[in-house]
Amino acid sequence: MATIRHWIGGAWSAGSSDRTTPVWDPATGQQRAEVSLAGPAEVDAAVRAAAVAAESWAETSVAARTRVLFRFRDLVDRHAGDLARLITDEHGKVLSDARGEVQRGLEVVEFACGIGELLKGVYSDQVSSDVDAFTFRQQLGVVAGITPFNFPAMVPMWMHPVAIATGNTFVLKPSERVPSASGLVAELYAEAGLPSGVFNVVHGDRVAVDAILDHPDVAAVSFVGSTPIARYIHERAARAGKRVQALGGAKNHAVVLPDADLDFAAEQLVAAGFGSAGQRCMAISAVVAVGTAAEPLLKRISALAGQLPVGPGRDERSQLGPVISAQARQRILGAVGTAVEAGAELVLDGTGLRVPGHEEGFFVGPCVLDRVTPEMAAYREEIFGPVLCVLRVDTLDEALRLVNANPYGNGAALFTASGEAARTFHRRVQVGMVGVNVPIPVPMAYHSFGGWKDSLFGDRHVHGPEGVGFYTRAKAVTTRWPRSGATEAAPLSFPTSR
């Protein structure tokens, strides 16, 4: 059984910990490898390697850093298929979805290649007699990323290209369920010419996470995952004096008005709800059907979802793969059962699905629950599986009150033909990312990704301009160069411009 190791200081490292955990193939239910689990010693080794590299990397010119990122960008593009296959084998998502994930991560690398423009400061001439002032941004030092299983390439790429471009060094702790993509990324960075120690990977569980949060040489932590863990990360890292951005869970709504193109809306909602088996932080999991839209929309969604080909991610015919683990499968099935007991109507039942030849795989077919109410656990909790909950309301105002009362605030979408309704929605809805006839409004890399309320802890979103701000800090400089031979008594009063 192959053992997946850490990448520390530019080389593979087994570390001193003898703890490991299985890595599964979700399509077969069989173990495909094991991964080393870091303890405090391995985390300290990675942070020390990053700290040593930080001294010279911070002094490396912006032009030289950019050249490395351009080479890295080309290597990721050339190896996109290799990354996608690793993701499919360990996560289960279909290959087309995995390739899309790599592409969206690559867009952040391309954004980071323009870091020279993004790091420009501001200069003010003659703010006082013979005095000038300017500001600029400097790197933090060693920063860390703790990332989830559902996007093994894209979510880490929301972080490390921007952190490295701005002059920081990086320690990545990916999900131990999907470790291989991060190892290939480390090798591609090395091939691109990134100095040893600038990018490091330590695999692990909570032991490694706590070691990162507590390490005195880690200046900032980026996290994406569930809300309870995001809250824990934020509180513990902040107590240790670190800068933190912790993105939590979601319950993303799609509000469908009667004037919407219901065929279009149904196609979009099925893709957004069941793509990646619903294991996306921006997946639509709650459809809010307004007025007369409910019945025809439900009929269309159920018909389309019931025709989705479910199978292993390597099969190009599959559109929906397995969920990540046997435990996740059982949790999802339990959530559906609890919803039915609470009064929801299961209009499409994928709970008994078995894929021929892959009977031990972690598959759940598409499920559609109608007449869900806000009191039900299926609505209140993040199911994170191929389950779409349909709620019914009478008006757009009622839909907005429902969405805004939800504790999550990641994303929301509106399907309508009315510009007035769209403007009302995007101004009043209390979420960080809004789509109008776009069900998964993930911003492009030159904007920033992040939610509101219990979907974000910290005040900075990831990648884009806010990502640059997170990984740097401002410095203001005031200068005066006295004329030769000039003498002037310095007043003891507080200095003012003159």
C-alpha positions as CSV (number, residue, x, y, z in Angstrom):
1,M,0.0,0.0,0.0
2,A,1.5,3.3,-1.1
3,T,2.1,5.9,1.6
4,I,1.6,9.6,0.6
5,R,4.1,11.7,2.4
6,H,4.6,15.4,3.3
7,W,6.5,18.0,1.1
8,I,8.8,20.0,3.4
9,G,11.7,22.2,2.3
10,G,11.6,21.1,-1.3
11,A,11.6,17.4,-0.7
12,W,9.4,14.5,0.2
13,S,9.4,13.7,3.9
14,A,8.0,10.8,5.9
15,G,8.3,12.7,9.1
16,S,8.8,11.1,12.5
17,S,5.1,10.4,13.2
18,D,4.0,6.8,12.5
19,R,0.3,7.7,12.3
20,T,-1.5,7.1,9.0
21,T,-5.1,7.1,7.7
22,P,-6.6,5.4,4.7
23,V,-7.3,7.1,1.4
24,W,-10.3,5.6,-0.3
25,D,-11.6,5.3,-3.9
26,P,-15.2,6.4,-3.4
27,A,-16.3,4.7,-6.6
28,T,-15.2,1.3,-5.5
29,G,-15.2,1.6,-1.7
30,Q,-11.7,0.2,-1.7
31,Q,-8.6,1.7,0.0
32,R,-6.2,3.0,-2.7
33,A,-3.4,4.4,-0.4
34,E,-2.6,5.7,3.0
35,V,-1.4,9.1,4.0
36,S,1.0,10.1,6.8
37,L,-0.5,12.2,9.5
38,A,1.7,15.1,10.8
39,G,2.2,15.8,14.4
40,P,3.7,19.0,15.9
41,A,7.2,17.9,14.9
42,E,6.3,17.7,11.2
43,V,4.4,21.0,11.3
44,D,7.3,22.7,13.0
45,A,9.7,21.4,10.4
46,A,7.5,22.8,7.6
47,V,7.1,26.1,9.3
48,R,10.9,26.3,10.0
49,A,11.6,25.6,6.3
50,A,9.1,28.3,5.3
51,A,10.6,30.8,7.8
52,V,14.1,30.2,6.4
53,A,12.9,30.6,2.9
54,A,10.9,33.7,3.8
55,E,14.0,35.8,4.4
56,S,15.2,35.5,0.8
57,W,11.8,35.2,-0.9
58,A,10.7,38.5,0.6
59,E,13.8,40.2,-0.9
60,T,13.2,38.5,-4.3
61,S,12.0,41.1,-6.9
62,V,8.4,41.2,-8.0
63,A,9.6,40.5,-11.5
64,A,11.4,37.3,-10.5
65,R,8.4,36.1,-8.4
66,T,6.1,36.7,-11.3
67,R,8.4,34.7,-13.7
68,V,8.1,31.7,-11.4
69,L,4.3,32.1,-11.3
70,F,4.1,32.3,-15.1
71,R,6.1,29.0,-15.4
72,F,3.9,27.4,-12.7
73,R,0.8,28.5,-14.6
74,D,2.1,26.8,-17.8
75,L,3.0,23.6,-15.9
76,V,-0.5,23.4,-14.2
77,D,-2.1,23.9,-17.6
78,R,0.0,21.1,-19.1
79,H,-0.7,18.8,-16.2
80,A,-4.4,19.7,-15.8
81,G,-5.4,16.2,-16.9
82,D,-3.1,14.6,-14.3
83,L,-4.5,16.7,-11.5
84,A,-8.1,16.0,-12.6
85,R,-7.5,12.2,-12.5
86,L,-6.0,12.4,-9.0
87,I,-9.0,14.4,-7.9
88,T,-11.5,12.0,-9.4
89,D,-9.8,8.9,-7.9
90,E,-9.8,10.3,-4.4
91,H,-12.8,12.6,-4.3
92,G,-15.1,10.8,-6.7
93,K,-16.3,13.7,-8.8
94,V,-16.6,13.1,-12.5
95,L,-13.6,14.0,-14.7
96,S,-15.3,16.9,-16.4
97,D,-16.0,18.5,-13.0
98,A,-12.5,17.9,-11.8
99,R,-11.1,19.5,-15.0
100,G,-13.4,22.5,-14.3
101,E,-12.0,22.8,-10.8
102,V,-8.4,22.9,-12.0
103,Q,-9.3,25.6,-14.6
104,R,-10.9,27.8,-11.9
105,G,-7.8,27.4,-9.7
106,L,-5.6,28.2,-12.7
107,E,-7.5,31.5,-13.1
108,V,-6.2,32.5,-9.6
109,V,-2.7,31.7,-10.7
110,E,-3.2,34.0,-13.7
111,F,-4.5,36.7,-11.4
112,A,-1.4,36.4,-9.2
113,C,0.8,36.7,-12.3
114,G,-0.3,40.4,-12.4
115,I,0.9,41.0,-8.8
116,G,3.1,43.9,-9.9
117,E,0.1,46.0,-10.7
118,L,-1.7,44.9,-7.6
119,L,1.1,45.8,-5.2
120,K,1.6,49.4,-6.4
121,G,1.5,51.9,-3.5
122,V,0.4,55.5,-3.3
123,Y,2.6,58.6,-3.3
124,S,1.7,62.1,-2.1
125,D,4.1,64.9,-2.9
126,Q,4.6,67.9,-0.7
127,V,2.1,67.0,2.0
128,S,3.8,69.6,4.1
129,S,6.8,71.9,3.3
130,D,9.5,69.7,1.9
131,V,7.7,66.6,3.2
132,D,6.5,63.7,1.1
133,A,4.4,60.7,2.1
134,F,3.8,57.3,0.5
135,T,2.3,53.9,1.4
136,F,3.1,50.4,0.3
137,R,2.3,46.8,1.2
138,Q,4.6,44.2,2.6
139,Q,4.3,40.4,3.0
140,L,3.5,38.9,6.4
141,G,6.0,36.1,6.4
142,V,4.9,32.5,6.9
143,V,1.2,31.9,6.2
144,A,-0.8,28.7,6.2
145,G,-3.9,27.3,4.4
146,I,-6.2,24.6,5.8
147,T,-8.4,23.3,3.0
148,P,-11.4,20.9,2.6
149,F,-11.9,17.7,0.7
150,N,-14.4,19.0,-1.9
151,F,-12.0,21.0,-4.0
152,P,-8.5,19.5,-3.7
153,A,-6.9,21.8,-6.3
154,M,-9.1,24.9,-6.6
155,V,-9.5,25.9,-3.0
156,P,-5.8,25.7,-2.1
157,M,-5.2,27.7,-5.3
158,W,-7.4,30.4,-3.9
159,M,-4.7,30.9,-1.3
160,H,-1.1,29.9,-2.2
161,P,-0.6,31.7,-5.6
162,V,-1.6,35.0,-4.1
163,A,0.3,34.5,-0.8
164,I,3.5,33.5,-2.7
165,A,3.2,36.3,-5.3
166,T,3.0,38.8,-2.5
167,G,6.2,37.6,-1.0
168,N,5.1,35.2,1.7
169,T,6.0,31.5,2.2
170,F,3.2,29.0,2.5
171,V,2.4,25.8,4.5
172,L,-0.6,23.9,3.2
173,K,-2.6,21.4,5.2
174,P,-5.0,19.8,2.7
175,S,-7.8,17.4,3.6
176,E,-6.3,14.0,4.4
177,R,-9.0,12.4,2.4
178,V,-7.7,13.9,-0.9
179,P,-3.9,14.4,-0.4
180,S,-2.4,13.6,-3.8
181,A,-3.3,16.7,-5.8
182,S,-1.3,18.9,-3.4
183,G,1.7,16.7,-3.8
184,L,1.7,17.2,-7.6
185,V,1.2,20.9,-7.2
186,A,4.3,21.0,-4.9
187,E,6.3,19.2,-7.6
188,L,5.1,21.6,-10.3
189,Y,6.2,24.6,-8.1
190,A,9.6,23.1,-7.8
191,E,9.9,22.5,-11.5
192,A,8.8,26.1,-12.1
193,G,11.9,27.2,-10.0
194,L,10.2,28.1,-6.8
195,P,12.9,28.1,-4.1
196,S,12.8,25.2,-1.5
197,G,10.7,26.0,1.5
198,V,8.5,28.6,-0.1
199,F,5.7,26.0,-0.6
200,N,5.3,23.1,1.9
201,V,2.6,20.5,2.3
202,V,1.8,18.7,5.6
203,H,-1.0,16.1,5.7
204,G,-2.9,15.5,8.9
205,D,-5.9,15.7,11.1
206,R,-6.8,17.9,14.0
207,V,-3.4,17.4,15.6
208,A,-1.7,19.1,12.6
209,V,-4.4,21.8,12.5
210,D,-3.9,22.8,16.1
211,A,-0.1,22.8,15.7
212,I,-0.5,25.3,12.8
213,L,-2.9,27.5,14.8
214,D,-0.6,27.6,17.8
215,H,2.7,27.9,16.0
216,P,4.3,31.3,16.9
217,D,5.9,31.7,13.5
218,V,2.7,31.4,11.5
219,A,1.4,34.9,10.8
220,A,-1.9,34.2,9.1
221,V,-4.3,31.3,8.5
222,S,-6.7,30.8,5.7
223,F,-9.4,28.1,6.1
224,V,-12.4,26.7,4.1
225,G,-14.7,24.1,5.6
226,S,-17.7,23.7,7.8
227,T,-19.1,26.4,10.0
228,P,-18.3,24.8,13.4
229,I,-14.7,24.2,12.4
230,A,-14.4,27.7,10.8
231,R,-15.6,29.2,14.1
232,Y,-13.0,27.1,16.0
233,I,-10.2,28.0,13.6
234,H,-11.0,31.7,13.9
235,E,-11.2,31.8,17.7
236,R,-8.1,29.7,18.3
237,A,-5.9,31.4,15.7
238,A,-7.1,34.9,16.7
239,R,-6.2,34.1,20.3
240,A,-2.7,33.3,19.1
241,G,-2.5,36.7,17.5
242,K,-2.8,35.6,13.9
243,R,-4.7,37.1,11.0
244,V,-7.5,34.8,10.1
245,Q,-10.0,34.3,7.2
246,A,-12.2,31.2,7.9
247,L,-14.9,30.4,5.4
248,G,-17.7,28.2,6.8
249,G,-20.7,26.3,5.5
250,A,-23.7,27.3,3.4
251,K,-27.3,26.8,2.7
252,N,-27.5,28.4,-0.7
253,H,-31.0,29.4,-2.0
254,A,-32.3,29.8,-5.5
255,V,-35.5,31.8,-5.6
256,V,-37.6,31.1,-8.7
257,L,-40.3,33.6,-9.7
258,P,-43.3,32.7,-11.9
259,D,-42.0,34.9,-14.8
260,A,-38.8,32.9,-15.1
261,D,-38.0,30.6,-18.0
262,L,-38.8,27.4,-16.0
263,D,-37.1,25.1,-18.5
264,F,-33.9,27.1,-18.2
265,A,-34.2,27.4,-14.4
266,A,-34.8,23.7,-13.9
267,E,-31.7,22.8,-16.0
268,Q,-29.6,25.2,-14.1
269,L,-30.8,24.1,-10.7
270,V,-30.3,20.4,-11.4
271,A,-26.7,21.1,-12.4
272,A,-26.1,23.4,-9.4
273,G,-27.8,21.1,-6.9
274,F,-26.4,17.7,-8.1
275,G,-23.0,18.5,-9.7
276,S,-20.2,17.0,-7.7
277,A,-22.9,15.0,-5.8
278,G,-23.9,18.2,-4.1
279,Q,-20.5,18.5,-2.3
280,R,-19.9,22.1,-3.1
281,C,-19.9,25.0,-0.7
282,M,-21.8,26.9,-3.5
283,A,-24.2,24.1,-4.4
284,I,-27.9,25.1,-4.5
285,S,-29.5,23.1,-1.8
286,A,-32.7,25.0,-1.2
287,V,-35.1,26.0,-4.0
288,V,-37.6,28.6,-3.1
289,A,-40.5,28.4,-5.5
290,V,-42.7,31.5,-5.6
291,G,-46.4,31.3,-6.2
292,T,-47.5,29.4,-9.4
293,A,-43.9,28.5,-10.3
294,A,-43.9,25.6,-7.7
295,E,-45.7,22.8,-9.5
296,P,-44.3,23.1,-13.0
297,L,-40.8,23.8,-11.7
298,L,-40.9,20.7,-9.4
299,K,-42.1,18.6,-12.3
300,R,-39.2,19.7,-14.5
301,I,-36.5,19.3,-11.8
302,S,-37.6,15.8,-10.8
303,A,-37.7,14.7,-14.5
304,L,-34.3,16.0,-15.3
305,A,-32.6,14.8,-12.1
306,G,-34.1,11.4,-12.5
307,Q,-32.3,11.0,-15.8
308,L,-28.8,11.9,-14.5
309,P,-26.3,9.1,-15.3
310,V,-24.7,8.1,-11.9
311,G,-21.5,6.2,-11.9
312,P,-17.7,6.3,-11.3
313,G,-16.0,9.5,-12.1
314,R,-13.6,8.0,-14.5
315,D,-16.5,6.9,-16.8
316,E,-17.0,9.8,-19.2
317,R,-20.7,8.9,-19.4
318,S,-21.2,9.7,-15.7
319,Q,-22.5,13.1,-14.7
320,L,-22.8,12.4,-11.0
321,G,-20.2,10.4,-9.0
322,P,-20.1,9.0,-5.5
323,V,-19.9,11.0,-2.2
324,I,-16.6,11.2,-0.4
325,S,-17.0,8.4,2.2
326,A,-19.2,5.6,3.6
327,Q,-19.9,7.8,6.6
328,A,-21.0,10.7,4.4
329,R,-23.4,8.4,2.5
330,Q,-25.0,7.2,5.8
331,R,-25.3,10.8,7.0
332,I,-27.0,11.9,3.8
333,L,-29.4,8.9,3.8
334,G,-30.2,9.7,7.4
335,A,-31.0,13.3,6.6
336,V,-33.4,12.3,3.9
337,G,-35.2,9.8,6.2
338,T,-35.5,12.4,8.9
339,A,-37.0,14.9,6.5
340,V,-39.6,12.5,5.4
341,E,-40.5,11.7,9.0
342,A,-40.9,15.4,9.6
343,G,-43.4,15.7,6.8
344,A,-41.4,16.5,3.7
345,E,-42.4,14.7,0.5
346,L,-39.7,12.6,-1.3
347,V,-40.7,13.2,-4.9
348,L,-37.4,11.7,-6.2
349,D,-35.8,9.0,-4.2
350,G,-32.1,8.1,-4.9
351,T,-31.4,6.6,-1.5
352,G,-31.5,3.0,-2.8
353,L,-29.2,3.5,-5.8
354,R,-26.7,0.8,-6.6
355,V,-24.3,1.2,-9.5
356,P,-23.7,-2.1,-11.3
357,G,-20.1,-3.2,-10.9
358,H,-19.5,-0.7,-8.1
359,E,-21.9,-2.0,-5.4
360,E,-19.4,-1.1,-2.7
361,G,-19.0,2.5,-3.9
362,F,-20.3,5.4,-1.9
363,F,-23.2,6.4,-4.2
364,V,-26.3,8.3,-3.4
365,G,-28.7,9.1,-6.3
366,P,-30.4,12.5,-6.7
367,C,-33.1,13.2,-4.1
368,V,-35.7,15.9,-4.3
369,L,-37.7,16.8,-1.2
370,D,-40.8,18.9,-1.6
371,R,-42.8,20.9,1.0
372,V,-39.8,21.4,3.2
373,T,-40.3,24.0,5.9
374,P,-37.7,26.2,7.7
375,E,-38.2,24.2,10.9
376,M,-37.0,21.0,9.4
377,A,-33.5,19.8,10.0
378,A,-33.1,19.1,6.2
379,Y,-33.4,22.9,5.7
380,R,-31.6,24.1,8.8
381,E,-28.5,21.9,8.4
382,E,-26.0,21.6,5.6
383,I,-26.6,18.1,4.1
384,F,-23.7,18.4,1.7
385,G,-25.0,15.7,-0.7
386,P,-27.2,15.3,-3.8
387,V,-30.4,16.4,-2.0
388,L,-32.5,19.4,-3.2
389,C,-35.0,20.8,-0.8
390,V,-38.0,22.7,-2.3
391,L,-39.8,25.3,-0.2
392,R,-42.9,27.2,-1.3
393,V,-43.8,30.8,-0.7
394,D,-46.3,33.3,-2.2
395,T,-44.2,36.4,-2.9
396,L,-40.7,37.7,-3.5
397,D,-40.8,39.6,-0.2
398,E,-41.6,36.3,1.6
399,A,-38.7,34.6,-0.2
400,L,-36.3,37.3,0.9
401,R,-37.4,37.1,4.5
402,L,-36.9,33.3,4.4
403,V,-33.4,33.6,2.9
404,N,-32.3,36.4,5.2
405,A,-33.5,34.6,8.3
406,N,-31.1,31.7,7.5
407,P,-27.9,31.8,9.6
408,Y,-25.8,31.1,6.5
409,G,-25.0,33.8,4.0
410,N,-22.7,32.3,1.4
411,G,-24.7,32.7,-1.9
412,A,-28.2,33.0,-3.3
413,A,-29.7,33.2,-6.8
414,L,-32.8,34.6,-8.4
415,F,-34.4,33.3,-11.6
416,T,-36.6,35.9,-13.2
417,A,-37.3,37.9,-16.3
418,S,-37.9,41.1,-14.3
419,G,-35.1,43.7,-13.9
420,E,-37.0,45.3,-11.1
421,A,-37.2,42.0,-9.2
422,A,-33.6,41.3,-9.8
423,R,-32.5,44.7,-8.5
424,T,-34.7,44.3,-5.4
425,F,-33.2,40.9,-4.8
426,H,-29.5,41.7,-5.2
427,R,-29.9,44.8,-3.0
428,R,-31.9,43.3,-0.2
429,V,-30.6,39.7,0.1
430,Q,-28.1,39.2,2.9
431,V,-25.5,37.0,1.4
432,G,-22.0,37.6,0.1
433,M,-22.4,36.3,-3.5
434,V,-25.5,36.8,-5.6
435,G,-26.6,35.3,-9.0
436,V,-29.3,36.6,-11.3
437,N,-30.2,33.6,-13.5
438,V,-26.8,32.3,-12.5
439,P,-27.2,29.5,-9.8
440,I,-23.6,29.3,-8.7
441,P,-22.3,32.9,-8.6
442,V,-18.6,32.1,-7.8
443,P,-16.7,35.3,-8.6
444,M,-13.9,35.3,-11.2
445,A,-10.4,35.4,-9.7
446,Y,-10.1,39.2,-10.1
447,H,-13.0,39.6,-7.7
448,S,-13.1,38.0,-4.2
449,F,-15.0,34.9,-2.9
450,G,-16.7,35.0,0.5
451,G,-20.0,34.9,2.3
452,W,-21.7,36.7,5.2
453,K,-23.0,35.7,8.6
454,D,-22.1,32.1,9.6
455,S,-20.4,31.5,6.3
456,L,-17.4,33.7,7.1
457,F,-15.4,34.4,10.2
458,G,-12.9,37.3,9.7
459,D,-13.2,40.4,7.6
460,R,-11.5,39.4,4.4
461,H,-12.6,37.2,1.5
462,V,-10.3,35.0,-0.5
463,H,-8.4,35.6,-3.7
464,G,-8.9,38.7,-5.8
465,P,-8.2,42.2,-4.3
466,E,-9.2,41.1,-0.7
467,G,-6.8,38.2,-0.9
468,V,-3.9,40.5,-1.7
469,G,-5.0,42.7,1.2
470,F,-5.1,39.6,3.5
471,Y,-1.6,38.4,2.7
472,T,0.0,41.9,3.0
473,R,0.0,44.8,5.5
474,A,0.3,48.5,4.8
475,K,3.2,50.7,5.7
476,A,3.0,54.5,5.6
477,V,6.3,56.4,5.2
478,T,6.8,60.2,5.7
479,T,10.1,61.6,4.4
480,R,11.9,64.9,4.6
481,W,15.3,65.7,3.2
482,P,16.5,69.0,4.7
483,R,18.4,71.4,2.5
484,S,22.1,71.4,3.1
485,G,23.0,73.8,5.9
486,A,19.4,74.6,6.8
487,T,18.6,74.8,10.5
488,E,15.2,75.0,12.1
489,A,14.1,74.5,15.6
490,A,11.7,71.5,16.0
491,P,8.6,72.6,17.8
492,L,7.5,70.5,20.8
493,S,3.8,70.8,19.8
494,F,2.1,68.0,17.8
495,P,3.4,68.3,14.2
496,T,0.9,69.7,11.7
497,S,1.2,70.4,8.0
498,R,2.3,73.9,6.9
